[in-house]
Amino acid sequence: MRKCAVCGKRVEKYVPIAQKYVRKTRAETLNREEYSCPYCYASDRDRLIVTFIKRLKEKTGSLCSLDILEIAPSGALQRYLNFYWGRLSENYELSIN
């Protein structure tokens, strides 16, 4: 059993991506069979980003000087970033009308 990097819950199997989103092209970070967490709905990309951040913290010991620019983050990633960096970060909203 694995653990979701975003929500921390134990996951027996991730949810595959819906067939309507599957294209014939090959994406580097797209795992079609294990796409999202059944608990927090974090995509494989979200879990990859959080794993990178956690490993960076382990290596450097701190994330205080880390700046993250995430364009249109998913709900799961946004909740994770707000929980760990909400008070330490500057948030900007961009609206295209």
PLY file of the C-alpha trace (Angstrom):
ply
format ascii 1.0
element vertex 97
property float x
property float y
property float z
element edge 96
property int vertex1
property int vertex2
end_header
0.00 0.00 0.00
1.29 3.46 -0.89
0.83 6.85 0.71
-0.40 9.92 -1.17
2.27 12.64 -1.00
-0.39 15.37 -0.83
-2.93 14.18 1.76
-0.82 11.52 3.47
-3.53 8.84 3.34
-2.71 5.24 2.52
-3.87 4.36 -0.97
-4.30 0.85 -2.27
-4.88 2.00 -5.83
-5.05 5.41 -7.48
-7.97 6.22 -9.77
-7.31 6.01 -13.54
-7.90 9.07 -15.68
-11.31 9.25 -17.37
-11.26 7.95 -20.93
-12.58 11.23 -22.32
-9.28 12.89 -21.34
-7.03 10.26 -22.86
-5.29 11.34 -26.03
-3.00 9.45 -28.33
-0.07 11.70 -27.42
2.44 10.69 -24.79
2.84 13.02 -21.81
5.92 12.81 -19.61
4.23 13.06 -16.24
0.85 11.52 -17.04
0.15 8.17 -15.44
-3.13 7.14 -17.05
-3.64 4.08 -14.84
-2.86 5.76 -11.50
-3.93 9.32 -12.13
-5.62 10.68 -9.00
-5.84 10.02 -5.28
-9.26 8.67 -4.29
-9.25 10.84 -1.14
-7.88 14.28 -2.05
-8.10 13.97 -5.87
-4.46 15.01 -6.30
-3.25 14.19 -9.79
0.00 12.39 -10.50
1.47 15.80 -11.36
0.40 17.23 -7.98
1.97 14.29 -6.17
5.18 14.73 -8.17
5.41 18.44 -7.26
4.79 17.76 -3.55
7.34 14.92 -3.55
9.90 17.30 -5.09
9.17 19.96 -2.45
9.47 17.43 0.40
12.77 16.07 -0.91
14.10 19.59 -1.35
13.22 20.34 2.27
14.96 17.16 3.43
18.07 18.10 1.48
18.26 21.78 2.44
16.58 21.65 5.86
14.35 24.63 5.12
11.97 26.01 2.55
11.87 29.59 3.81
13.65 30.95 0.75
11.68 28.86 -1.73
9.52 30.73 -4.21
6.85 28.77 -6.02
4.92 30.00 -9.01
2.08 27.66 -9.82
-0.23 28.73 -12.60
-3.80 27.51 -12.04
-2.99 24.95 -9.34
-5.44 22.13 -8.79
-7.55 22.19 -5.65
-5.45 19.51 -3.94
-2.15 21.26 -4.67
-3.54 24.66 -3.71
-4.77 23.31 -0.35
-1.36 21.72 0.29
0.58 24.89 -0.57
-1.78 27.11 1.45
-1.54 24.81 4.46
2.27 24.76 4.50
3.03 28.20 3.05
-0.14 30.22 3.56
1.32 32.58 6.17
4.81 32.61 4.67
3.96 33.29 1.06
2.63 36.10 -1.03
-0.39 35.17 -3.08
-1.28 36.83 -6.34
-4.40 36.32 -8.38
-4.53 36.81 -12.09
-7.81 37.10 -13.87
-8.09 37.08 -17.62
-11.40 38.52 -18.74
0 1
1 2
2 3
3 4
4 5
5 6
6 7
7 8
8 9
9 10
10 11
11 12
12 13
13 14
14 15
15 16
16 17
17 18
18 19
19 20
20 21
21 22
22 23
23 24
24 25
25 26
26 27
27 28
28 29
29 30
30 31
31 32
32 33
33 34
34 35
35 36
36 37
37 38
38 39
39 40
40 41
41 42
42 43
43 44
44 45
45 46
46 47
47 48
48 49
49 50
50 51
51 52
52 53
53 54
54 55
55 56
56 57
57 58
58 59
59 60
60 61
61 62
62 63
63 64
64 65
65 66
66 67
67 68
68 69
69 70
70 71
71 72
72 73
73 74
74 75
75 76
76 77
77 78
78 79
79 80
80 81
81 82
82 83
83 84
84 85
85 86
86 87
87 88
88 89
89 90
90 91
91 92
92 93
93 94
94 95
95 96
